[in-house]
Amino acid sequence: MLDKLRAADDRYEEINNKLSNPDVISDQNEYRKLMKEHSELEVIVFKYREYLKINGDLKGAREVFESETDADMRELAETEINEAEEKISIIEDELKILLLPKDPNDDRSVIIEIRGGAGGDEAALFAGVLFRMYTRYTERKKWKVELLDSNPTELGGFKEVVFAVDAHGAFSKLKYESGVHRVQRVPTTEAGGRIHTSTVTVAVLPEVDDVDVEINTDDLQIDTYRSGGAGGQHVNKTESAIRITHIPTGIVVTCQDERSQHKNKDKAMKILRSRIYEMELQKQESKLAQERRSQVGTGDRSERIRTYNYPQGRVTDHRINLSLYKLEQFLDGDIDELLDALIMTEQTRKLAEF
């Protein structure tokens, strides 16, 4: 571990020197790349230097304790030794976590796609509940949200809704939400009061830039059509809605939430880039399928990850067998406790391998 930390410190100083070079500053791509690496290394290096300082303090306190004959001075030195050893133990654990292999997408913003699954209108209504849950969560974090596409139902739910969360590190928190979310409740339309089970699928995609995914315009089929939906003055009056088909992969993206055809096209391209990027990631990671099965979440949209049980006021995450009896607060966006538990479980697994 110390070898890795020394190497990180050396590299950090090397980047510092490069960033003061005018030739590097004039090359925007190289400069941006170095700044990103500098930012990633900084937190590790600062923690490592704190570790070295406390180790130095510990060495000094031990020397005093061994050489000093005055009882009060020895007692003071012993107190400093105990405090320093406790701090070092904590910092060592923090450094191990900082050195764990990092998901290269963790710092990215995300695109979230929510779709009603089994359960018809009830599934669509719960898709709306999850959309509100995530937007309430982002409000708590003061993250920016942008609606990209939606297909609302007359009852107030969504057949599907797609939105972007623009925030550094959003993917590191929300990536565990990919999968099938199951709801158990009595529908408002159910006269007999029977509990129904419905499902909603959630996909969390890292948002990518043009430089991350190169798309040949010749590979695109772009169609325009009139917007549909639950209402709105411009609905069905102008052909502002956009459908983009990426011919090589067969991926189809639609966007109709903006009145401007140009804005809808920009949003659709943003979704398309993220879906193509995700497809490429899945191809690469399929080689590690066995390892992924042991992880907290495979990110597979067909994997049932969570159950929301209304009669019991319970939300259960099946990947870590954790149940929280605060469904109302959870659906109001108070989801950090569960997300932190998922992150901790994943870190614990990686630490065991480390």
Wavefront OBJ file of the C-alpha trace (Angstrom):
o trace
v 0.000 0.000 0.000
v 2.810 2.399 0.868
v 4.429 1.818 -2.528
v 1.184 2.820 -4.225
v 0.897 5.911 -2.045
v 4.477 7.001 -2.766
v 3.858 6.496 -6.490
v 0.674 8.605 -6.253
v 2.593 11.376 -4.467
v 5.337 11.356 -7.125
v 2.798 11.449 -9.928
v 0.929 14.318 -8.232
v 4.113 16.402 -8.115
v 4.902 15.467 -11.715
v 1.463 16.723 -12.827
v 1.927 19.935 -10.796
v 5.108 20.633 -12.768
v 3.432 19.867 -16.100
v 0.506 22.156 -15.327
v 2.897 25.091 -15.004
v 4.262 24.414 -18.515
v 2.820 26.906 -21.086
v 2.847 24.242 -23.833
v 0.597 21.988 -21.747
v -1.740 24.854 -20.837
v -2.196 25.702 -24.534
v -3.230 22.111 -25.325
v -6.762 22.104 -23.936
v -7.318 18.344 -24.248
v -4.048 17.512 -22.472
v -4.672 20.199 -19.852
v -8.187 18.898 -19.135
v -6.901 15.326 -18.870
v -4.134 16.319 -16.431
v -6.500 18.422 -14.312
v -8.858 15.448 -13.966
v -6.010 13.169 -12.857
v -4.701 15.911 -10.541
v -8.118 16.201 -8.881
v -8.387 12.414 -8.421
v -4.895 12.151 -6.919
v -5.199 15.195 -4.661
v -7.510 13.603 -2.089
v -5.230 10.517 -1.881
v -2.007 12.544 -1.627
v -3.347 14.907 1.041
v -4.517 11.956 3.141
v -1.150 10.214 2.632
v 0.727 13.337 3.773
v -1.510 13.533 6.843
v -0.605 9.891 7.503
v 3.134 10.698 7.226
v 2.824 13.681 9.593
v 1.033 11.658 12.281
v 3.585 8.864 11.860
v 6.294 11.451 12.479
v 4.456 12.683 15.578
v 4.139 9.088 16.787
v 7.861 8.438 16.313
v 8.692 11.623 18.275
v 6.313 10.723 21.112
v 7.825 7.228 21.383
v 11.335 8.663 21.569
v 10.239 10.990 24.395
v 8.551 8.123 26.246
v 11.642 5.897 25.999
v 14.199 8.582 26.937
v 12.282 10.672 29.467
v 12.604 9.950 33.197
v 10.024 12.495 34.406
v 6.736 10.656 35.170
v 4.493 13.517 33.979
v 6.356 13.818 30.667
v 6.172 10.048 30.134
v 2.422 10.111 30.832
v 1.951 12.976 28.333
v 3.997 11.118 25.717
v 1.988 7.924 26.304
v -1.268 9.863 25.734
v 0.148 11.266 22.465
v 1.206 7.762 21.374
v -2.279 6.333 21.985
v -3.982 9.207 20.132
v -1.578 8.969 17.198
v -1.982 5.176 16.914
v -5.765 5.557 16.887
v -5.588 8.256 14.173
v -3.208 6.162 12.061
v -5.554 3.170 12.221
v -8.457 5.318 10.976
v -6.375 6.939 8.209
v -5.058 3.560 7.032
v -8.649 2.387 6.513
v -9.465 5.610 4.655
v -6.393 5.204 2.445
v -7.335 1.618 1.595
v -10.748 2.799 0.415
v -9.182 5.654 -1.585
v -6.856 3.172 -3.307
v -9.639 0.769 -4.289
v -10.190 0.403 -8.050
v -12.523 3.233 -8.996
v -15.422 3.019 -11.410
v -14.291 5.406 -14.185
v -17.866 6.675 -14.486
v -18.368 7.547 -10.801
v -17.726 11.269 -11.294
v -20.227 11.595 -14.147
v -23.729 13.004 -14.278
v -26.476 10.504 -15.114
v -29.468 9.861 -17.312
v -32.243 7.912 -15.572
v -34.907 5.999 -17.497
v -38.014 4.804 -15.625
v -40.527 2.517 -17.333
v -43.710 0.869 -16.129
v -43.433 -2.931 -16.263
v -45.958 -5.561 -15.211
v -49.151 -4.084 -13.803
v -50.522 -1.727 -16.452
v -51.907 1.541 -15.040
v -50.709 0.679 -11.526
v -47.133 0.207 -12.801
v -47.324 3.525 -14.647
v -48.546 5.253 -11.468
v -45.650 3.824 -9.497
v -43.235 4.949 -12.219
v -44.509 8.437 -11.400
v -43.906 7.808 -7.678
v -40.291 6.785 -8.356
v -39.781 9.802 -10.619
v -40.919 12.037 -7.769
v -38.696 10.130 -5.309
v -35.581 10.734 -7.392
v -36.409 14.386 -8.067
v -37.025 14.965 -4.339
v -33.655 13.290 -3.647
v -31.909 15.583 -6.141
v -33.599 18.619 -4.546
v -32.135 17.595 -1.186
v -28.710 17.410 -2.839
v -29.281 20.673 -4.746
v -28.545 18.837 -8.007
v -29.875 20.049 -11.339
v -32.542 17.940 -13.086
v -33.619 18.179 -16.719
v -36.597 16.290 -18.160
v -35.556 14.680 -21.452
v -38.594 12.673 -22.503
v -41.854 11.439 -21.007
v -44.947 9.489 -21.938
v -47.562 10.395 -19.298
v -50.806 8.517 -18.721
v -54.244 9.999 -18.087
v -54.188 8.806 -14.449
v -51.062 10.838 -13.677
v -48.382 8.184 -14.082
v -45.798 7.521 -16.787
v -45.421 4.718 -19.270
v -41.863 5.989 -19.361
v -39.967 9.062 -18.213
v -36.344 9.953 -18.975
v -34.419 12.699 -17.182
v -30.849 13.889 -16.626
v -29.253 14.620 -13.252
v -26.423 17.080 -13.759
v -24.044 16.773 -10.793
v -20.456 15.707 -10.252
v -20.515 12.212 -8.751
v -24.217 11.547 -9.350
v -23.427 8.177 -10.965
v -21.449 6.995 -7.920
v -24.595 7.363 -5.807
v -27.395 6.456 -8.199
v -25.862 3.584 -10.203
v -27.212 1.076 -7.657
v -30.784 2.008 -8.668
v -30.635 0.087 -11.970
v -32.957 -2.898 -11.992
v -36.542 -3.953 -11.306
v -38.408 -2.140 -8.505
v -41.438 -4.057 -7.202
v -44.383 -2.392 -5.473
v -47.028 -4.127 -3.327
v -50.070 -2.004 -2.527
v -53.831 -1.670 -2.887
v -54.514 0.326 -6.075
v -56.853 3.312 -5.754
v -58.879 1.775 -8.570
v -59.309 -1.529 -6.698
v -62.720 -1.713 -5.042
v -62.048 -5.025 -3.261
v -59.028 -3.761 -1.377
v -56.743 -6.536 -2.635
v -52.988 -5.995 -2.680
v -51.529 -5.911 -6.189
v -47.914 -6.433 -7.189
v -46.520 -4.318 -10.013
v -43.046 -3.662 -11.338
v -41.106 -0.707 -12.705
v -37.710 -0.872 -14.408
v -35.050 1.757 -13.751
v -31.903 2.242 -15.836
v -29.164 4.610 -14.658
v -26.765 5.543 -17.451
v -23.582 7.612 -17.110
v -23.949 10.788 -19.173
v -21.234 11.013 -21.824
v -19.831 13.731 -24.068
v -19.249 13.797 -27.797
v -15.600 12.883 -27.226
v -16.578 9.727 -25.307
v -18.872 8.364 -28.006
v -18.350 9.166 -31.658
v -21.551 8.822 -33.694
v -21.489 8.863 -37.478
v -24.403 10.958 -38.739
v -24.730 8.544 -41.696
v -25.704 5.863 -39.158
v -28.731 7.850 -37.996
v -32.297 7.816 -39.228
v -34.075 10.910 -37.926
v -37.872 11.182 -38.099
v -40.145 13.980 -36.937
v -43.725 13.579 -35.797
v -46.423 15.400 -33.871
v -46.211 15.312 -30.094
v -48.708 13.240 -28.174
v -49.388 12.953 -24.478
v -51.707 13.960 -21.705
v -52.217 17.523 -22.865
v -50.618 20.865 -23.639
v -51.454 23.582 -26.130
v -48.792 22.553 -28.634
v -49.680 18.855 -28.619
v -50.475 17.467 -32.102
v -50.081 20.882 -33.760
v -46.446 20.881 -34.907
v -44.006 18.136 -35.852
v -41.556 19.031 -33.081
v -41.133 15.500 -31.687
v -37.992 13.616 -32.721
v -37.292 9.921 -33.200
v -33.669 8.908 -33.809
v -32.733 5.384 -34.849
v -29.089 4.334 -34.605
v -28.983 1.837 -37.475
v -25.868 -0.222 -36.445
v -27.231 -0.992 -32.945
v -30.983 -0.676 -33.532
v -31.300 1.722 -30.591
v -34.333 4.008 -30.913
v -34.639 7.237 -28.922
v -37.606 9.611 -28.870
v -38.002 13.055 -27.394
v -41.111 15.250 -27.482
v -41.031 17.365 -24.320
v -39.752 20.571 -25.931
v -41.671 22.740 -28.392
v -38.482 23.225 -30.383
v -37.513 20.425 -32.770
v -33.870 21.461 -32.371
v -33.998 21.119 -28.553
v -35.712 17.745 -28.804
v -32.980 16.562 -31.171
v -30.234 17.701 -28.757
v -31.889 15.867 -25.878
v -32.429 12.719 -27.956
v -28.740 12.707 -28.963
v -27.749 13.026 -25.300
v -29.800 9.905 -24.472
v -28.490 8.047 -27.531
v -24.843 8.684 -26.634
v -25.407 7.333 -23.105
v -27.208 4.217 -24.362
v -24.455 3.419 -26.891
v -21.819 3.985 -24.203
v -23.676 1.661 -21.823
v -23.929 -0.991 -24.548
v -20.153 -0.851 -25.073
v -19.559 -1.087 -21.313
v -21.769 -4.171 -21.094
v -19.787 -5.827 -23.900
v -16.529 -5.196 -22.037
v -17.927 -6.265 -18.683
v -19.529 -9.458 -19.941
v -16.025 -10.943 -19.728
v -16.211 -10.305 -15.981
v -19.730 -11.728 -15.601
v -18.769 -14.200 -12.881
v -17.154 -11.472 -10.794
v -20.123 -9.139 -11.306
v -22.489 -11.737 -9.861
v -20.705 -11.343 -6.530
v -21.086 -7.584 -6.525
v -23.866 -5.604 -4.879
v -25.632 -4.964 -8.181
v -24.919 -6.142 -11.668
v -26.737 -3.176 -13.160
v -28.903 -5.665 -15.029
v -32.315 -4.139 -15.680
v -33.937 -7.574 -15.309
v -32.618 -8.049 -11.766
v -35.223 -7.489 -9.033
v -33.454 -5.234 -6.584
v -36.088 -3.775 -4.276
v -39.646 -4.155 -2.943
v -41.841 -1.296 -1.702
v -44.555 -2.749 0.551
v -47.222 -0.139 1.356
v -49.317 -2.111 3.908
v -46.209 -2.715 6.041
v -44.641 0.694 5.369
v -41.513 -1.203 4.354
v -38.839 -0.898 1.675
v -36.526 -3.903 1.266
v -33.368 -4.058 -0.820
v -32.890 -7.704 -1.784
v -29.193 -7.389 -2.672
v -28.155 -6.684 0.915
v -31.282 -7.966 2.713
v -31.899 -4.586 4.324
v -35.424 -3.499 5.280
v -36.311 0.040 6.344
v -39.698 0.736 7.907
v -39.972 4.309 6.696
v -41.540 3.961 3.282
v -43.182 7.400 3.294
v -39.916 9.237 4.033
v -38.058 7.026 1.543
v -40.462 7.845 -1.289
v -40.073 11.513 -0.379
v -36.408 11.270 -1.397
v -34.814 10.289 1.923
v -32.864 7.420 0.349
v -29.299 8.113 1.528
v -29.352 5.491 4.299
v -29.971 2.698 1.797
v -27.604 4.084 -0.844
v -24.835 4.405 1.770
v -25.433 0.802 2.883
v -25.097 -0.395 -0.722
v -21.879 1.598 -1.186
v -20.479 0.288 2.113
v -21.264 -3.318 1.153
v -19.472 -2.883 -2.155
v -16.466 -1.244 -0.488
v -16.271 -4.029 2.106
v -16.201 -6.645 -0.655
v -13.472 -4.782 -2.520
v -11.456 -4.273 0.675
v -11.548 -8.026 1.335
v -10.114 -8.590 -2.152
v -7.603 -5.756 -1.644
l 1 2 3 4 5 6 7 8 9 10 11 12 13 14 15 16 17 18 19 20 21 22 23 24 25 26 27 28 29 30 31 32 33 34 35 36 37 38 39 40 41 42 43 44 45 46 47 48 49 50 51 52 53 54 55 56 57 58 59 60 61 62 63 64 65 66 67 68 69 70 71 72 73 74 75 76 77 78 79 80 81 82 83 84 85 86 87 88 89 90 91 92 93 94 95 96 97 98 99 100 101 102 103 104 105 106 107 108 109 110 111 112 113 114 115 116 117 118 119 120 121 122 123 124 125 126 127 128 129 130 131 132 133 134 135 136 137 138 139 140 141 142 143 144 145 146 147 148 149 150 151 152 153 154 155 156 157 158 159 160 161 162 163 164 165 166 167 168 169 170 171 172 173 174 175 176 177 178 179 180 181 182 183 184 185 186 187 188 189 190 191 192 193 194 195 196 197 198 199 200 201 202 203 204 205 206 207 208 209 210 211 212 213 214 215 216 217 218 219 220 221 222 223 224 225 226 227 228 229 230 231 232 233 234 235 236 237 238 239 240 241 242 243 244 245 246 247 248 249 250 251 252 253 254 255 256 257 258 259 260 261 262 263 264 265 266 267 268 269 270 271 272 273 274 275 276 277 278 279 280 281 282 283 284 285 286 287 288 289 290 291 292 293 294 295 296 297 298 299 300 301 302 303 304 305 306 307 308 309 310 311 312 313 314 315 316 317 318 319 320 321 322 323 324 325 326 327 328 329 330 331 332 333 334 335 336 337 338 339 340 341 342 343 344 345 346 347 348 349 350 351 352 353 354
